[in-house]
């Protein structure tokens, strides 16, 4: 188009020059344009302009996300591990915790060194405790609730706590909530432990396979009834709860202040802008609404950091999605939901759900009018196995109305349930009517399906399965589609740089079709291939052009074709 119009302007100038008249001789100038050929040219050019304008409107209408400039859809990056702690992203955050392998949620088993039997909460809890099992399973596994460096409470698989009322009493697993009787000192020497009551008495395994608080005196570390072998079965939770409770309030405050001030900075937004990123998805925890003094053990300061992020984003014309990553009671039992021990309490507690809606209200009221806000994600990754669909849909409907109370245009983002839930379930729920987005998380990980896939298998899966799923959702006449988390990582252990480039290219080509856009997980990570910055700087991920620029390039090709046709037939 530009070339054709330029040539027309040149002919316009030539006609003027041929007459030799412009200033002071308007009649002669007009005569230069009175031939039919010129008006054919002018008319044809008008049709070309109209045609290309229609093409531009079609492209922009099909792909635009309200509120974005430049690029028409979200090309985003998550700021994971910043305002919601995930230990696997930056393990060094936990390095200074004493007894750091005994954090909240750590799963342990105890075996008597004299009986060679495991301590067991019969029926998984709710009755007595014995020492009579040869093999350990869920009944013999306890989750730690950390009170201090050496004081703990022991939770059974059904949720009750190990309890002993005092010296000489037997041990049971019937307490629903822990107090002094459910708190024990655990003394360690290598893998051996003593379990001591607050009164000073020690637990022992009796010859009748019972556990009681009446060991005479102080046990040594030899073979005696008061000594147990402790096995740490799992130590998977390294979130905000574990960090704050592990360090204690004062030290945790120092650690998190340093982390929040240095992990994400103004310079990171400069880097993102320079590399074509137009949106950041920022995970936050429910305690942000109580800043600067949230309930224990959480540490204040996330609200100030979020305010900073909005200011930095605005400076570089980057938009923000606030993602409620952690709900009270936990919506999935994972560390990034700030779960204490993996238990999912959010869906069964009206109080937790109401509190979460209050957090949504707080965030919407605070940021609705901020120029950098693009949307609010009501809840990240609710679990399909523990969060019923009707409970989730009801919450999403109420959350949508809360956001709309403060903004008619901010996008309301609802995340699919994780755990093989069909995302179509949210498209059929009629949650909202305007600027509603469904967030899908696409990883070629976390499932045995991907374990033995080759490079070619992974790439083929993206082009076939992922693309088909996106096409179905895009055409469902429902909410927009957002790939809110994806990563250029897989289970291929021998992948070369070229392999990673091809895998990333496949994902980008497919995810670019998502009607709302995508966001990479995550900006910074100690694991290189999860680290967006590392991928870009080391050329393992090549972003290429945005869909909007691709559309403009296509439009330019159409214009060039029209111009060539015009030149061939009329000049």
N, C-alpha and C positions, 0 to 999 in steps of 0.2 A: 504494500500500500504506500509506504513512504517513498519508494523509488518511483512509482507511477505519478504520485502527486508532485514530486520534485521535477519530473520531466514535464508535467503540465505547466508548472511554474516557469520552467525554462522556456517553453514555447510562448508563454505569456510575455516573458521578457523579450524574446526574439521579435514577436509581433510589434511590441512597442518600439524596439530599435529599428525595425524595418521602416516604420512610418517616420522615424526621426523626430517625432513630436510627442511630447508629454506635457510638460509644463506650459501652460498658456494656450494649448491647442487641444482641448478635450474632444472636439468633433473629429479630428483626424485620428485620435487615439481610438475613439469608439468605432470608427470605420474599420479598424484592424480586426475587430471582433464580429463583424457583421456577416461573415461567411458561414454557410451551413456546416462545414467541416469542423470549425471550432466548437460550435454548439453541440455537435455529435460527441466530440471529445469531452466537452464539459459535462454533458449528460451522462456519458458512459462512466466518467470518473465519479459522478455523484452516486451512480448505482453501485460502483465498486466500494465506495465509502460506506454506503448504507449496508451492503452485504457484510463487510468486515465488522461494522459496528454491531450487527446482529450476532455475528460469531462471537465477538467479545462478550456481549451480554449473556450468551448461552454459556460460555466457559465460566464467566465470573459467577453467574447464578448457580451453576451446578456445583461449584467447589468452594464458595465463599463461606467463611465463618464470621459471623457478626462480631465486630470489635477488633479484628485483626487488621493490620496494615501491611502492605508489602506482599508477603506471602498470604495466600487465601485460606490455608488450613493450618492446623497446629503442627508445627515441627518442634517438638519439645524434648526436654530432658528433665528427669526427676532429680530432686535434691535429697536423695535418700541418705539416711544415716546422720542427718544434721540435727533436726529438731525432734526427731524420734530416733532413739539409739537402736542400732542393729550391730551387735558386736562383730559379726562376720565381715562387715564393711570396714571397720577399723578396730581390730582386736586389741591394739595397744591401749585402748581406753580402759581395759580391765586389768592391765598388768600390775597395778599397785594394790590390788585388793588382797588382804591377808586371807588365807584359806580360800583362795579364789576358785578352787574346784568344788566348793560347797556353797554355791549361790542358791537363791530361791529357785525352786523347781527342779533342782538336781535330784535324780532318781537313785536311791541307794538300797542295798540289801545287806542284812546282818546275819552272820552264821556263827553260832556258838563254837568256840574252839574246843570245848570239852565234849559236847554232844555231837558236834559235826552236823548240826541241823540248823535250818533257817528259821528266823523269826517270822511268824505268819499272822496276819490279821485275818482270822477266819471269815470266810465268805466275802473277803475284800473289804471288811469293815462292818461295824454295827454290832459286834459281839466281842468275845474275848480274844486275847493274843496268846499264841502258843509258840513253842520252839520245837517243831516236830517234822519239818518237811526236808526231804533229801534233795529236792530240786526246787529252784526258785522260779516263780512266775509272777503274775500280777498281784496275787495276794501277799506275796513276800517282798513286794517292792513298795517303797515309801518315798514320797516327795518332800523335800526339805522346805520348810519356811524358816528363813534365816532371821533371827532376832538380833544377834551380834556375831562377832567373829567366832565364838565358841558355843553359843546358845541357839538351839533349834527346836522347831516343832515338826512332827512327823505326820504327814497326811496319807491316808490309805487311798487305794484305787477308787473307792466309792465316795471319798470326800470327808470321812470322819478322821479324827485326830487320836493318835496314841495318847493314853492318859494314865497317870498313876497318882492317886490321892495322897501318897505319903509313904514314909518308911514302913516296910512290912506289908504293904498293899499289893495286890495283884495288878497286872496291867491289862487294860481293855482298849477297845477302839470304838468308842461310842460317842465321844464329844463332837458336837457339830461345829463349835467354835473354840479356838484355843485360848487358854489363859495360863495361870501359873502351873496348874497340874499337868498341862500339856507341853510344858517347856523343859528341855533337857540340855545339860552340858554334854558335849561330845568331846572327849579327850582323845587325841590321836598320837599314835607312834607308828609310822609307816602305814600299813593297811589295817593295823589293829586299833580298836577303839574301846573306850569305857563310856557307858551312858549313865550320867549322874542326875539325880533329881535336884530341884532347887534347895531341898532340905539338906543335901550333902550325901544322901544314901545312893548306892549304886544298884543298877538293875543287874540281875543274874538269871541265868538259865538253870532251872532246877531239874533234878532227876526225873520229875514227873512231867517233863516237857512244858513247863509253865514259865512265864516271865514275871518276875516279881521284884519289888524294890527293897530287897533285904540282904544284900551281900554284906557279910560281916567285915567291917573295916574298909581299907583301901586296896583294891586289887592291883597286883603287879602286872607285868606284861608276859608272864609265863602262861602255862596252860591252867586256867582257872575259870570258874563259872561266871565271873564278872567281865570276862574279856571276849570280844567278838571280832571277827574278820569283816570289815566293811568293803563292799564292792560298789564302785560308782558305775551304775548301769548307763546313765545318760546325763549329759551336762550341756543340753542344747539351748537353753534360754540365756541370752545375753542382751537384754533390753534395758529400758529405763529403770524398771523395778529392780533388776539385779544389780545394776550399777549403783543406784542410789542407796539401796539397802546394804550392798557389799562394802562400800566405802564409809557409810554413815553420812549424815546430812552435811556436815561442815566440809569434809574432804570432797564429797561428791559435788558440792557447789563449786569448788575450785576447779575440779577436773572438767566439769561441763561448761563453765565459763570460758576456760581456755579453748575447749573444743568448738564451742559455738562462735567464738570470735575469730577462729582461724580456719575452720574447715571449709566454709563458704564465705567469700568476700566479694567486694565490689569488682575486683579484677576478674573473678569468674564470670560475671555477667558481661564484661567486656569480651572475654573469650567466646562466650556463647553467641553474642551478637555478631562477632567477626566470622563465625562459622555458620551463620544462617539460621540459628535457633531463635524462634519467636515466642516461645512459651516455656515457663518452668512449672512443674507440678511439685508442690511443696507439702510433704507429709507433716502433719501436726498431731499431737495427742490431745485428748479431751481435757487435760489439766491446764491447757493454755487459757481457758476461760476463767481460771482462778488466779492467773498471774497477777502479782509477783509472788504470792504465797499459796501455792497449790497444796492439796492434801498430801500428807506424808505417804510414801517417801519421796514423792516427785519434787523436782527442783525447778524453781521459777527461772524466768529469763527467756523463754521461748517466744513470748509475745513481742518483746523488744526486737528480737532477731527477725521475726516475721515482718515487723514494720520496716526494718532495714531492707529486707529482701524486696518489698514493694517499692521502696525508694530507688534502689539500685535498678530494678526492672524498668521503672518509669524512665530513668535516665537513658536507657538503651532501647526504649520502645519495645520492651519484652512484656508479655502478659503473664499473669499469675493464676494458677489453679490451686486453691487451697484444698488439700486432700486430708480429710479426717481419717487418719491411719489407725488410730488407737481409740477404741470406745471403752467406757467404764465397764468392768466385768469381763472384757475381751470378747470380740466377735469371732475369733478363730483359734485362740489358744497359742498363738505364735508370739515370738519375742517382739516383733514389730507392732503388735497390738498391746504391748506393755503388760502381757499376762504375767502373773506372779508364778504360776506353776503349771500352765498349760490347760487349766480348766476354763471352759467357755460358759460364762454366767450371764452375758448380755441378753440373749434372746428370751430367757425365762424370768427376767426381772423387769417389771414395769417401771420401777424406779430408775434402773440403768437406762432404759430406752428414753424415758422422759428427760433424764439428765443429758443424754446425747443430743436430743432436740434443743435443749437449752444452749448447748455448745454451738450448734448450727445457727441458732438465733444470734448468739454473741458474735460469731464470725461474720454473718451476713450484715448485721447492723453496723459493724465496725468498718467493713471493707466494701460495702455495696456501691458506694459512690466514688471509690478510688479509681482513677483512670487506668491503673494497671490490672484491675481484676477482670479476669475472663470468666471464671466459674468457680463453683464450690462443689466438691465431691463429698457426698453425704456420709459415706462409709466405705472403707477399703476392705476388700476381700472377705466378706462374710462367708462363713463355712457352710457348705451345702449339707454336711452331715449333722450340724448342730443348730443351724438357724433355719427354721421353717419358712417356706416361701411366703405364706400369708402374713407372718410377723414382719418379714422384711419389706414386703410391698406396702403394708400399712405405714411402716416407718418412713419409707421413701415418699409416700404421698404427703404425709405431714411435713416432712422436710422440704419438699418442693414448695408447699404453700408458705412455709416460713421464709424461704429465700425470695419468693415472689412478693411477699409483704414489703420487702426492702428494695427490690429491683425487678422491673419487668423484663429485663434483657439478659441479666447474668445467666450463664449456662448452669443448669443443675445437672450434675453428673452422678449416675448411679452405677455402682460396680456389680458385675455379675457375681454369683456365688462361686467360690472355688471348690473344686472337688467333683468335676464331671457334670456340673449343672448345665443345662441347655440355656444359652443366653436368650433364646427366643421367649423364654418364660417372662422376661422383663418387657419384651416388646408387646406382649399380649395383656399387660397389666393395666394399661390406661392410667399411668402415674401422673402425667402432665401433658400439656398441649403445646408448649412453646419453649424452644431452646433446651430441650431435654436430650441428654447424651448417655449412652450405655458404654461403660468402660470394660474392655476385655483385656486380659493379660495373657500374652502369647509367649510361652517359653518352650523351647525344644529340650526341656529338662524336667526333672521332678516326676518322671513317670517311666516305668519299665519299658514302655513302648519305644522310647528313644534310645535305650541303652546301647544296643548293638548296631545302630544306624551308621552308615558310612557318610562321607561328605556328600556324595551324590544323592543318597537317600534323604538326607536332611533337606537339601535344596529342593528335591522333587516334592517333598512333603509341603514345603512352603508354597510352591507354585500350584500344587493340586488341591490339597486339603484346606490350607489357610485361605487361599484365594477364593475357593468355592464358598467357604463359610462367610467371608466378607461380602461377596457378591449377593448372597442370599439375604444378609442383614441389611445391606445398602438398599436393596429393592423391596424391603418389607414395609415401606411406607410408615415407619415408626420413628423412634429416636435416632439421632445421629450416632455413628459408630466411631469409637475412640479406642485405639490400641494404647492403653495408658501405661503399659509396661511391656517391654521386650528387650532382648539383649543379644549381642553378637557373640554368644557362647553356646556350647553344645557339649555332648559327651564324646566327641571325636578327640582322642588324646594325641593324635599325630598330625593335626591340621597345620598346614603351612600358612604363611601370610596370604598367599594367593587363595587358599581355601577359605580363609576368614573373609577376605574381600568378596569372594563370590557368594558366600553365605549371607553376608551383610547386604550385598546388592540385591539378592533375591528377596530378602525381608523388606527392604526399602521399596522395591518395585511393587510388591503386593500391598504393604501397609500404607503406601501413599494413596491407595484407592479408598481407604477408610474415610467416610464422609466428614468426620470431624478432624482426623489426623492421628498423630502418634506421639509418644514420649518414651525416650530411651531410659532404661534403668541401669545405671544411675550416673551422675556426673563424676563422682569420685569413689574409688573402691580399691582396697589393697589387692584385690584379685584383678589382674590387669585387664582381662577381656570384658569384665563388667564395668570398667572405668571408661566412660565416654571420652574424657579428656585424653587418656592414654591412647585409645583407639584412633582418635583423630590425629594426634601428634605423631604417631608411629605408622600411620597410613594402613591400619588394619580395617578401618571402616571409612568408606568413601560416600559421603552424603549425596553428592550429585546435586542436580537442580531440584527446586521445589516443583510440585505439580503445577502451581500457578505459572512459573517460568516456562515449564514445558508447554503449557497451553498457549502462552504468548509466542513461543517459538513456532508452534504449529500454526498459529494465526499469521505469523510473519511469512511462513512458507506459502500459505494461501494467498497472501498479499503479493508475494513475488510472482506466483503463478498468474494471478490476475494482471499484474503489471506487464508480464511478458506477452500475455494475450493482447493487451491493449497496444503495446508497442508494435507487435507483429501486424495487427489489423488496421491501425489508425495512423501510424507514423511512417 
